[in-house]
Amino acid sequence: MAEASTKWDANLYLKFADARMRPAMDLMARLDPANAERPGHAIYDLGCGAGNISRILAERFPERPVIGIDSSEDMLAKARSQTVDKRVTFEKGDLAHFRPSTPPSILYSNAAYQWLPGHIEMFPGLLKTLPSGGQLAIQMPRNLEAPSHALMREAAEAGPWRDKLKNVGGVIRVEEPAQYYDRLKPLCADLDIWESIYQQVLTGKDPVAQYTSSTGLRPFLEALSPEEGKAFYECYAGMIAKAYPTRADGITLFPFRRMFIVARRA
């Protein structure tokens, strides 16, 4: 399967910043302030995107540097252009081979590792970079079986673009919570894993298709010419509109399952 593209449209992603923010804040609420008091240590935002969360991390923990890591030049440029706090810096990096340049006390990641094959095998290594008591906090969508994602493949097989899209990759399967628990528990003084389903309230034309076009649908669109991409998008949007109908008040509810991991190093 082809690897997912690293070309992110920061403006399109930020269009739904409010809908993406709540799980990020719910994860952040579980961070221990004591880990922000370790001299010489930094807080990392892994897969920082446009830096929204990096800046909030810096506000919550004003004593420590925050380092955002991302592989997208477009996202990093947006992050740097909107950040004035000199404690917040951004570095280009591959999360699959992440090595901290400054000792970390917190490794935080909101909706990034679901793009990486074999990410479950990376988490013990991340935990081992932390000092005793340091925290690994990760949130990943676990919505692959929902219509929003299942219909991507159905739309990919429904038109003349079928051959071009048959090997396109996308979001990687996020396993059952118990698998992450079993992999991490031997290294942890404390481990909490849970799931939440967010009833995201969307408005406008093709709201769910617009939402996914900045994330899971993106690799499919990038594999096609502009004309093919438009036709594919319209096919997918038509399917999605039936799966997530607009209500009488103009609102489209988009249920979205997310899994959270908060691990404290033994």
Backbone as CSV, one residue per row, in Angstrom:
resi,resn,N_x,N_y,N_z,CA_x,CA_y,CA_z,C_x,C_y,C_z
1,MET,0.847,-1.200,0.000,0.000,0.000,0.000,0.879,1.245,0.000
2,ALA,0.534,2.216,-0.829,1.320,3.440,-0.892,1.240,4.203,0.411
3,GLU,2.311,4.914,0.723,2.329,5.696,1.947,1.426,6.913,1.810
4,ALA,0.864,7.348,2.923,0.052,8.560,2.920,0.921,9.758,2.596
5,SER,0.355,10.717,1.871,1.089,11.927,1.513,1.385,12.764,2.742
6,THR,2.449,13.567,2.632,2.782,14.490,3.709,2.418,15.925,3.351
7,LYS,1.681,16.121,2.248,1.293,17.464,1.837,-0.027,17.823,2.502
8,TRP,0.055,18.699,3.481,-1.132,19.088,4.234,-1.567,20.490,3.827
9,ASP,-2.865,20.675,3.699,-3.443,21.992,3.478,-3.785,22.574,4.842
10,ALA,-2.921,23.440,5.359,-3.110,23.960,6.710,-4.411,24.751,6.835
11,ASN,-4.756,25.520,5.797,-5.964,26.345,5.884,-7.225,25.485,5.948
12,LEU,-7.268,24.409,5.147,-8.431,23.529,5.171,-8.517,22.798,6.496
13,TYR,-7.378,22.355,7.020,-7.365,21.665,8.306,-7.896,22.585,9.402
14,LEU,-7.471,23.842,9.389,-7.863,24.782,10.431,-9.334,25.201,10.321
15,LYS,-9.950,24.952,9.166,-11.365,25.283,9.008,-12.202,24.591,10.066
16,PHE,-11.758,23.395,10.496,-12.500,22.626,11.493,-11.739,22.557,12.818
17,ALA,-10.997,23.612,13.118,-10.177,23.621,14.329,-11.009,23.447,15.586
18,ASP,-12.193,24.066,15.631,-13.022,23.961,16.834,-13.463,22.521,17.083
19,ALA,-13.865,21.816,16.016,-14.306,20.433,16.157,-13.161,19.527,16.590
20,ARG,-11.940,19.862,16.181,-10.781,19.035,16.531,-10.203,19.404,17.891
21,MET,-10.601,20.536,18.441,-9.954,21.051,19.639,-10.377,20.314,20.914
22,ARG,-11.633,19.928,21.013,-12.100,19.372,22.276,-11.333,18.120,22.701
23,PRO,-11.139,17.112,21.815,-10.348,15.960,22.265,-8.918,16.333,22.637
24,ALA,-8.355,17.302,21.955,-7.005,17.754,22.299,-6.963,18.331,23.705
25,MET,-7.980,19.096,24.055,-8.031,19.692,25.385,-8.342,18.646,26.447
26,ASP,-9.180,17.670,26.112,-9.475,16.592,27.057,-8.212,15.799,27.378
27,LEU,-7.378,15.589,26.379,-6.101,14.907,26.610,-5.166,15.767,27.451
28,MET,-5.103,17.041,27.141,-4.216,17.947,27.866,-4.593,18.041,29.344
29,ALA,-5.875,17.914,29.631,-6.342,18.010,31.017,-5.758,16.919,31.896
30,ARG,-5.267,15.842,31.287,-4.716,14.729,32.055,-3.212,14.844,32.293
31,LEU,-2.603,15.915,31.828,-1.162,16.091,32.026,-0.882,16.569,33.449
32,ASP,0.160,16.036,34.047,0.547,16.356,35.416,1.414,17.612,35.427
33,PRO,0.983,18.701,36.077,1.786,19.928,36.115,3.183,19.702,36.680
34,ALA,3.364,18.692,37.520,4.688,18.440,38.097,5.716,18.116,37.024
35,ASN,5.266,17.565,35.901,6.195,17.242,34.823,6.664,18.482,34.066
36,ALA,6.003,19.598,34.284,6.434,20.846,33.658,7.429,21.599,34.533
37,GLU,7.766,21.036,35.667,8.667,21.703,36.602,10.065,21.090,36.604
38,ARG,10.356,20.214,35.651,11.659,19.563,35.595,12.653,20.449,34.847
39,PRO,13.669,20.985,35.519,14.660,21.820,34.839,15.368,21.049,33.737
40,GLY,15.605,21.734,32.619,16.327,21.123,31.519,15.503,20.200,30.639
41,HIS,14.217,20.069,30.934,13.347,19.210,30.144,12.357,20.051,29.335
42,ALA,11.852,19.456,28.266,10.914,20.146,27.379,9.634,19.336,27.241
43,ILE,8.584,20.024,26.808,7.316,19.391,26.456,7.265,19.311,24.934
44,TYR,6.989,18.143,24.408,6.929,17.951,22.953,5.483,17.785,22.498
45,ASP,5.183,18.425,21.379,3.902,18.259,20.695,4.208,17.502,19.402
46,LEU,3.975,16.212,19.400,4.353,15.349,18.282,3.230,15.318,17.247
47,GLY,3.557,15.780,16.027,2.531,15.957,15.009,1.779,17.244,15.268
48,CYS,2.533,18.318,15.450,1.970,19.584,15.947,1.092,20.303,14.940
49,GLY,1.186,19.955,13.656,0.380,20.643,12.659,0.661,22.136,12.643
50,ALA,-0.398,22.937,12.654,-0.258,24.390,12.567,0.075,25.050,13.892
51,GLY,0.360,24.266,14.925,0.866,24.817,16.185,-0.177,25.291,17.166
52,ASN,-1.460,25.074,16.877,-2.506,25.536,17.800,-2.309,24.972,19.200
53,ILE,-2.105,23.664,19.262,-1.991,23.001,20.555,-0.653,23.321,21.210
54,SER,0.386,23.467,20.423,1.696,23.829,20.980,1.607,25.129,21.763
55,ARG,0.890,26.083,21.210,0.758,27.378,21.877,-0.071,27.260,23.156
56,ILE,-1.086,26.403,23.143,-1.889,26.207,24.353,-1.079,25.485,25.419
57,LEU,-0.269,24.511,25.011,0.622,23.841,25.960,1.550,24.843,26.647
58,ALA,2.061,25.797,25.878,2.954,26.811,26.445,2.214,27.712,27.432
59,GLU,0.949,28.004,27.154,0.158,28.817,28.082,-0.119,28.059,29.374
60,ARG,-0.376,26.765,29.256,-0.694,25.981,30.439,0.547,25.723,31.290
61,PHE,1.705,25.576,30.644,2.948,25.276,31.361,3.979,26.367,31.058
62,PRO,3.857,27.511,31.692,4.677,28.677,31.337,6.143,28.587,31.736
63,GLU,6.544,27.541,32.433,7.920,27.441,32.892,8.814,26.629,31.966
64,ARG,8.258,25.957,30.960,9.042,25.016,30.169,8.952,25.326,28.677
65,PRO,10.009,25.011,27.942,9.935,25.135,26.482,9.013,24.082,25.886
66,VAL,8.365,24.437,24.797,7.507,23.523,24.052,8.076,23.390,22.647
67,ILE,8.265,22.158,22.204,8.831,21.893,20.887,7.814,21.129,20.056
68,GLY,7.372,21.731,18.952,6.441,21.075,18.040,7.200,20.352,16.943
69,ILE,6.797,19.127,16.671,7.433,18.308,15.636,6.395,17.968,14.571
70,ASP,6.740,18.194,13.302,5.838,17.827,12.215,6.657,17.592,10.952
71,SER,6.093,16.810,10.032,6.792,16.512,8.775,6.358,17.423,7.631
72,SER,5.326,18.228,7.838,4.766,19.068,6.780,5.337,20.477,6.823
73,GLU,5.980,20.886,5.751,6.523,22.249,5.669,5.406,23.290,5.703
74,ASP,4.267,22.970,5.074,3.145,23.913,5.060,2.623,24.146,6.473
75,MET,2.465,23.064,7.228,1.999,23.194,8.603,3.015,23.939,9.465
76,LEU,4.288,23.613,9.324,5.322,24.269,10.130,5.414,25.762,9.811
77,ALA,5.268,26.107,8.538,5.299,27.527,8.162,4.132,28.263,8.805
78,LYS,2.943,27.643,8.787,1.777,28.254,9.427,2.010,28.395,10.934
79,ALA,2.576,27.349,11.548,2.824,27.365,12.991,3.785,28.487,13.367
80,ARG,4.866,28.626,12.619,5.865,29.655,12.940,5.312,31.056,12.722
81,SER,4.475,31.211,11.693,3.948,32.539,11.379,2.960,33.033,12.426
82,GLN,2.357,32.100,13.183,1.328,32.468,14.144,1.798,32.386,15.592
83,THR,3.077,32.132,15.806,3.597,31.938,17.164,4.564,33.051,17.527
84,VAL,4.281,33.740,18.636,5.149,34.834,19.083,5.937,34.460,20.337
85,ASP,5.488,33.485,21.073,6.171,33.057,22.290,7.471,32.352,21.918
86,LYS,8.601,32.897,22.341,9.897,32.334,21.975,10.181,31.006,22.657
87,ARG,9.382,30.656,23.662,9.558,29.339,24.282,9.028,28.224,23.388
88,VAL,8.227,28.578,22.398,7.633,27.595,21.504,8.414,27.574,20.197
89,THR,9.011,26.443,19.883,9.768,26.294,18.643,9.235,25.092,17.872
90,PHE,9.582,25.050,16.599,9.070,23.991,15.736,10.210,23.380,14.935
91,GLU,10.177,22.060,14.833,11.210,21.330,14.120,10.566,20.358,13.147
92,LYS,11.175,20.223,11.965,10.701,19.218,11.032,11.244,17.865,11.466
93,GLY,10.373,16.875,11.501,10.805,15.554,11.936,9.824,14.473,11.536
94,ASP,10.326,13.260,11.447,9.535,12.079,11.123,9.173,11.377,12.423
95,LEU,7.887,11.316,12.747,7.470,10.720,14.007,7.857,9.246,14.101
96,ALA,7.989,8.574,12.970,8.358,7.159,12.992,9.777,6.950,13.502
97,HIS,10.595,8.008,13.438,11.990,7.897,13.880,12.328,9.033,14.847
98,PHE,11.379,9.415,15.660,11.566,10.565,16.544,12.632,10.304,17.607
99,ARG,13.536,11.280,17.740,14.520,11.297,18.805,14.549,12.714,19.368
100,PRO,14.270,12.888,20.662,14.201,14.246,21.217,15.558,14.938,21.222
101,SER,15.565,16.201,20.812,16.796,16.993,20.850,17.053,17.549,22.241
102,THR,16.018,17.661,23.039,16.083,18.081,24.440,15.369,17.016,25.267
103,PRO,15.883,16.658,26.455,15.194,15.638,27.248,13.732,16.015,27.478
104,PRO,12.797,15.103,27.215,11.375,15.413,27.389,10.880,15.036,28.783
105,SER,9.930,15.800,29.277,9.196,15.397,30.483,7.770,14.994,30.126
106,ILE,7.273,15.522,29.000,5.950,15.163,28.484,6.058,14.988,26.973
107,LEU,5.537,13.880,26.476,5.379,13.671,25.041,3.881,13.625,24.769
108,TYR,3.405,14.628,24.059,1.968,14.803,23.803,1.734,14.676,22.302
109,SER,0.689,13.958,21.917,0.386,13.837,20.492,-1.118,13.752,20.284
110,ASN,-1.644,14.677,19.522,-3.073,14.737,19.239,-3.324,14.397,17.768
111,ALA,-3.893,13.209,17.510,-4.339,12.810,16.168,-3.225,12.839,15.138
112,ALA,-2.143,12.116,15.415,-1.037,12.037,14.469,-0.599,10.603,14.192
113,TYR,-0.478,9.787,15.230,0.129,8.469,15.047,-0.750,7.492,14.276
114,GLN,-2.028,7.802,14.072,-2.877,6.921,13.277,-2.462,6.888,11.810
115,TRP,-1.561,7.788,11.414,-1.047,7.791,10.048,0.131,6.842,9.857
116,LEU,0.683,6.319,10.950,1.938,5.566,10.863,1.714,4.065,11.030
117,PRO,2.090,3.273,10.022,2.015,1.817,10.183,2.911,1.365,11.330
118,GLY,2.426,0.445,12.124,3.229,-0.077,13.217,3.411,0.869,14.378
119,HIS,2.519,1.836,14.518,2.712,2.838,15.577,2.675,2.210,16.970
120,ILE,1.946,1.107,17.122,1.862,0.485,18.448,3.233,0.036,18.933
121,GLU,4.133,-0.295,17.995,5.485,-0.720,18.363,6.386,0.474,18.684
122,MET,5.961,1.676,18.305,6.760,2.876,18.578,6.545,3.399,19.992
123,PHE,5.391,3.123,20.568,5.032,3.749,21.835,5.939,3.334,22.997
124,PRO,6.342,2.069,23.122,7.278,1.743,24.203,8.592,2.511,24.095
125,GLY,9.086,2.706,22.862,10.304,3.481,22.678,10.137,4.931,23.087
126,LEU,8.981,5.507,22.787,8.707,6.877,23.216,8.696,6.957,24.735
127,LEU,8.043,5.994,25.366,7.956,5.994,26.825,9.343,5.908,27.463
128,LYS,10.247,5.170,26.840,11.581,4.991,27.396,12.442,6.249,27.314
129,THR,12.048,7.220,26.479,12.803,8.479,26.424,12.473,9.402,27.590
130,LEU,11.412,9.058,28.350,10.956,9.909,29.451,11.648,9.542,30.756
131,PRO,11.787,10.503,31.666,12.272,10.177,33.010,11.181,9.470,33.797
132,SER,11.540,8.873,34.917,10.543,8.249,35.783,9.485,9.277,36.162
133,GLY,8.227,8.933,35.960,7.131,9.859,36.250,6.714,10.697,35.060
134,GLY,7.548,10.747,34.017,7.188,11.498,32.814,5.989,10.868,32.117
135,GLN,5.304,11.671,31.312,4.044,11.216,30.712,4.083,11.157,29.191
136,LEU,3.512,10.085,28.679,3.213,9.940,27.262,1.704,10.056,27.120
137,ALA,1.247,11.045,26.352,-0.191,11.306,26.199,-0.523,11.333,24.714
138,ILE,-1.357,10.404,24.292,-1.645,10.229,22.861,-3.149,10.117,22.645
139,GLN,-3.629,10.797,21.623,-5.018,10.658,21.181,-5.008,10.286,19.710
140,MET,-5.813,9.289,19.350,-5.930,8.878,17.948,-7.389,8.628,17.592
141,PRO,-7.821,9.070,16.411,-9.157,8.686,15.950,-9.245,7.167,15.789
142,ARG,-10.392,6.596,16.153,-10.616,5.162,15.915,-11.972,5.024,15.238
143,ASN,-12.028,5.605,14.045,-13.290,5.762,13.327,-13.271,5.074,11.966
144,LEU,-12.308,4.169,11.782,-12.076,3.611,10.452,-13.259,2.817,9.915
145,GLU,-14.058,2.237,10.827,-15.198,1.439,10.380,-16.462,2.275,10.209
146,ALA,-16.416,3.544,10.569,-17.584,4.416,10.424,-17.819,4.734,8.948
147,PRO,-19.047,5.115,8.576,-19.325,5.435,7.172,-18.387,6.495,6.599
148,SER,-17.991,7.477,7.394,-17.123,8.544,6.898,-15.844,8.005,6.280
149,HIS,-15.330,6.887,6.814,-14.084,6.317,6.312,-14.330,5.099,5.428
150,ALA,-15.294,4.267,5.782,-15.592,3.098,4.960,-16.021,3.505,3.552
151,LEU,-16.741,4.621,3.435,-17.217,5.065,2.129,-16.113,5.656,1.258
152,MET,-14.976,5.983,1.845,-13.840,6.431,1.027,-13.430,5.326,0.058
153,ARG,-13.288,4.113,0.602,-12.891,2.992,-0.252,-14.004,2.619,-1.216
154,GLU,-15.257,2.693,-0.774,-16.364,2.386,-1.677,-16.404,3.374,-2.836
155,ALA,-16.205,4.658,-2.538,-16.172,5.664,-3.608,-14.965,5.449,-4.516
156,ALA,-13.836,5.013,-3.940,-12.634,4.779,-4.728,-12.836,3.669,-5.754
157,GLU,-13.726,2.740,-5.453,-13.978,1.603,-6.351,-15.176,1.833,-7.260
158,ALA,-15.778,3.022,-7.180,-17.057,3.244,-7.857,-16.946,4.033,-9.154
159,GLY,-15.748,4.335,-9.622,-15.640,5.167,-10.809,-14.418,4.855,-11.643
160,PRO,-14.188,5.622,-12.698,-13.062,5.377,-13.606,-11.693,5.609,-12.962
161,TRP,-11.684,6.143,-11.770,-10.441,6.366,-11.025,-10.011,5.132,-10.225
162,ARG,-10.754,4.043,-10.371,-10.550,2.848,-9.541,-9.089,2.383,-9.539
163,ASP,-8.483,2.252,-10.714,-7.116,1.735,-10.790,-6.112,2.670,-10.127
164,LYS,-6.320,3.969,-10.273,-5.395,4.933,-9.679,-5.450,4.908,-8.149
165,LEU,-6.593,4.518,-7.597,-6.783,4.610,-6.152,-6.642,3.274,-5.422
166,LYS,-6.439,2.183,-6.161,-6.477,0.869,-5.508,-5.347,0.671,-4.507
167,ASN,-4.212,1.368,-4.681,-3.092,1.200,-3.750,-2.850,2.433,-2.872
168,VAL,-3.823,3.334,-2.869,-3.648,4.546,-2.067,-3.819,4.220,-0.586
169,GLY,-2.870,4.693,0.209,-2.949,4.486,1.653,-3.697,5.622,2.322
170,GLY,-3.865,5.489,3.601,-4.563,6.520,4.354,-4.340,6.302,5.831
171,VAL,-5.363,6.580,6.604,-5.284,6.383,8.045,-5.075,4.896,8.337
172,ILE,-4.157,4.597,9.258,-3.861,3.218,9.637,-4.870,2.764,10.694
173,ARG,-5.170,1.491,10.687,-6.094,0.948,11.672,-5.551,1.154,13.084
174,VAL,-6.370,1.718,13.937,-6.059,1.832,15.357,-6.703,0.631,16.037
175,GLU,-5.890,-0.141,16.748,-6.350,-1.410,17.308,-7.237,-1.202,18.532
176,GLU,-7.753,-2.303,19.046,-8.560,-2.261,20.257,-7.716,-1.745,21.426
177,PRO,-8.321,-0.996,22.342,-7.557,-0.424,23.460,-6.730,-1.451,24.232
178,ALA,-7.231,-2.673,24.385,-6.520,-3.680,25.167,-5.142,-3.989,24.604
179,GLN,-4.981,-3.889,23.290,-3.674,-4.175,22.695,-2.636,-3.129,23.113
180,TYR,-3.038,-1.882,23.172,-2.118,-0.832,23.614,-1.819,-0.975,25.106
181,TYR,-2.831,-1.358,25.854,-2.637,-1.565,27.290,-1.594,-2.657,27.541
182,ASP,-1.735,-3.776,26.872,-0.813,-4.886,27.076,0.604,-4.528,26.646
183,ARG,0.728,-3.713,25.612,2.061,-3.346,25.104,2.761,-2.367,26.036
184,LEU,2.024,-1.492,26.682,2.632,-0.423,27.477,2.701,-0.712,28.973
185,LYS,1.787,-1.510,29.479,1.671,-1.666,30.928,2.963,-2.080,31.619
186,PRO,3.792,-2.969,31.053,5.016,-3.361,31.756,5.990,-2.209,32.011
187,LEU,5.852,-1.108,31.277,6.773,0.020,31.415,6.201,1.147,32.262
188,CYS,4.984,0.979,32.747,4.256,2.106,33.332,4.085,2.000,34.843
189,ALA,4.200,3.146,35.487,3.768,3.252,36.883,2.263,3.440,36.938
190,ASP,1.715,4.020,35.869,0.270,4.252,35.799,-0.108,4.325,34.328
191,LEU,-1.226,3.723,33.965,-1.659,3.698,32.569,-3.174,3.791,32.516
192,ASP,-3.663,4.738,31.738,-5.108,4.918,31.564,-5.402,4.988,30.075
193,ILE,-6.322,4.151,29.608,-6.734,4.146,28.203,-8.259,4.169,28.166
194,TRP,-8.800,5.075,27.372,-10.260,5.163,27.270,-10.658,5.663,25.885
195,GLU,-11.945,5.571,25.604,-12.490,6.061,24.348,-13.642,7.019,24.608
196,SER,-13.801,7.976,23.709,-14.942,8.889,23.729,-15.479,9.021,22.308
197,ILE,-16.789,9.125,22.195,-17.419,9.418,20.908,-17.954,10.840,20.970
198,TYR,-17.413,11.699,20.138,-17.794,13.109,20.102,-18.868,13.316,19.044
199,GLN,-19.970,13.911,19.437,-21.020,14.260,18.495,-20.676,15.638,17.920
200,GLN,-19.910,15.628,16.849,-19.455,16.886,16.266,-20.589,17.539,15.480
201,VAL,-20.785,18.816,15.731,-21.871,19.574,15.119,-21.296,20.361,13.948
202,LEU,-21.695,19.986,12.733,-21.160,20.611,11.530,-22.272,21.330,10.770
203,THR,-21.885,22.325,10.005,-22.831,23.088,9.186,-22.250,23.274,7.792
204,GLY,-23.089,23.784,6.894,-22.626,24.099,5.544,-22.842,22.968,4.562
205,LYS,-22.378,23.172,3.342,-22.527,22.199,2.264,-21.509,21.073,2.428
206,ASP,-21.948,19.853,2.285,-21.075,18.670,2.381,-20.168,18.731,3.620
207,PRO,-20.705,18.958,4.810,-19.838,19.222,5.955,-18.924,18.063,6.334
208,VAL,-19.423,16.817,6.270,-18.568,15.685,6.635,-17.511,15.453,5.568
209,ALA,-17.876,15.578,4.312,-16.902,15.433,3.229,-15.843,16.526,3.313
210,GLN,-16.246,17.738,3.643,-15.286,18.828,3.830,-14.338,18.513,4.985
211,TYR,-14.894,17.975,6.059,-14.089,17.637,7.232,-13.032,16.591,6.880
212,THR,-13.440,15.502,6.237,-12.497,14.424,5.948,-11.544,14.760,4.808
213,SER,-11.886,15.741,3.967,-11.007,16.075,2.842,-9.690,16.669,3.296
214,SER,-9.637,17.146,4.552,-8.372,17.675,5.071,-7.573,16.626,5.822
215,THR,-8.153,15.419,5.968,-7.449,14.360,6.701,-7.520,13.052,5.915
216,GLY,-8.455,12.173,6.261,-8.476,10.838,5.681,-8.687,10.781,4.180
217,LEU,-9.458,11.712,3.618,-9.731,11.702,2.177,-8.574,12.276,1.360
218,ARG,-7.715,13.011,2.018,-6.642,13.745,1.332,-5.760,12.881,0.422
219,PRO,-5.269,11.712,0.857,-4.419,10.922,-0.043,-5.126,10.478,-1.316
220,PHE,-6.444,10.223,-1.244,-7.196,9.831,-2.434,-7.265,10.993,-3.426
221,LEU,-7.540,12.189,-2.913,-7.650,13.353,-3.781,-6.327,13.690,-4.444
222,GLU,-5.246,13.520,-3.706,-3.931,13.885,-4.245,-3.440,12.913,-5.306
223,ALA,-4.013,11.715,-5.355,-3.605,10.727,-6.360,-4.279,10.964,-7.708
224,LEU,-5.206,11.921,-7.771,-5.981,12.157,-8.977,-5.685,13.533,-9.564
225,SER,-5.990,13.690,-10.837,-5.921,15.013,-11.460,-7.013,15.887,-10.862
226,PRO,-6.924,17.215,-11.026,-7.979,18.084,-10.478,-9.381,17.706,-10.963
227,GLU,-9.498,17.346,-12.234,-10.813,16.989,-12.763,-11.313,15.682,-12.151
228,GLU,-10.415,14.682,-12.083,-10.798,13.410,-11.487,-11.102,13.574,-10.001
229,GLY,-10.283,14.385,-9.343,-10.484,14.608,-7.918,-11.835,15.225,-7.626
230,LYS,-12.248,16.159,-8.467,-13.553,16.787,-8.282,-14.668,15.766,-8.439
231,ALA,-14.569,14.920,-9.463,-15.609,13.916,-9.691,-15.624,12.890,-8.552
232,PHE,-14.448,12.480,-8.097,-14.365,11.528,-6.989,-14.952,12.131,-5.718
233,TYR,-14.590,13.382,-5.458,-15.114,14.057,-4.262,-16.640,14.130,-4.311
234,GLU,-17.211,14.474,-5.463,-18.665,14.575,-5.575,-19.330,13.220,-5.367
235,CYS,-18.689,12.153,-5.845,-19.211,10.803,-5.624,-19.217,10.475,-4.136
236,TYR,-18.100,10.728,-3.485,-17.977,10.463,-2.045,-18.946,11.332,-1.248
237,ALA,-19.022,12.618,-1.582,-19.902,13.533,-0.847,-21.360,13.104,-0.948
238,GLY,-21.764,12.569,-2.127,-23.134,12.087,-2.272,-23.418,10.902,-1.371
239,MET,-22.448,9.996,-1.260,-22.615,8.844,-0.361,-22.685,9.294,1.096
240,ILE,-21.806,10.212,1.450,-21.723,10.689,2.831,-22.985,11.430,3.241
241,ALA,-23.569,12.190,2.313,-24.782,12.953,2.633,-25.929,12.032,3.042
242,LYS,-25.965,10.818,2.478,-27.006,9.853,2.860,-26.706,9.240,4.224
243,ALA,-25.405,9.023,4.509,-25.014,8.411,5.784,-25.146,9.384,6.951
244,TYR,-24.928,10.686,6.672,-24.996,11.720,7.706,-25.909,12.839,7.209
245,PRO,-27.213,12.647,7.257,-28.142,13.634,6.701,-28.170,14.926,7.511
246,THR,-28.453,15.995,6.811,-28.622,17.287,7.473,-29.981,17.331,8.165
247,ARG,-29.980,17.790,9.403,-31.208,17.842,10.192,-32.051,19.061,9.795
248,ALA,-33.265,19.107,10.304,-34.186,20.197,9.961,-33.637,21.560,10.354
249,ASP,-32.801,21.597,11.395,-32.242,22.883,11.837,-30.961,23.256,11.100
250,GLY,-30.595,22.474,10.054,-29.408,22.777,9.270,-28.117,22.184,9.817
251,ILE,-28.211,21.426,10.896,-27.044,20.834,11.545,-26.830,19.401,11.037
252,THR,-25.583,19.045,10.826,-25.214,17.663,10.545,-24.408,17.145,11.728
253,LEU,-24.891,16.071,12.349,-24.167,15.459,13.458,-23.203,14.419,12.912
254,PHE,-21.958,14.509,13.332,-20.906,13.609,12.861,-20.280,12.919,14.073
255,PRO,-20.772,11.727,14.449,-20.184,11.014,15.584,-18.761,10.574,15.241
256,PHE,-17.834,10.810,16.159,-16.427,10.516,15.885,-15.789,9.880,17.118
257,ARG,-15.347,8.648,16.972,-14.731,7.899,18.078,-13.227,8.193,18.142
258,ARG,-12.757,8.437,19.358,-11.332,8.684,19.576,-10.839,7.893,20.782
259,MET,-9.593,7.424,20.683,-8.987,6.672,21.773,-7.879,7.514,22.403
260,PHE,-7.800,7.450,23.745,-6.838,8.227,24.517,-5.928,7.279,25.301
261,ILE,-4.658,7.620,25.334,-3.663,6.885,26.120,-2.888,7.894,26.972
262,VAL,-2.875,7.689,28.266,-2.027,8.504,29.158,-1.205,7.528,29.997
263,ALA,0.092,7.492,29.718,1.001,6.555,30.379,2.061,7.308,31.160
264,ARG,2.295,6.876,32.390,3.345,7.474,33.228,4.501,6.477,33.344
265,ARG,5.689,6.932,33.020,6.869,6.053,33.029,7.183,5.561,34.443
266,ALA,7.452,4.263,34.547,7.798,3.690,35.849,9.153,4.218,36.324
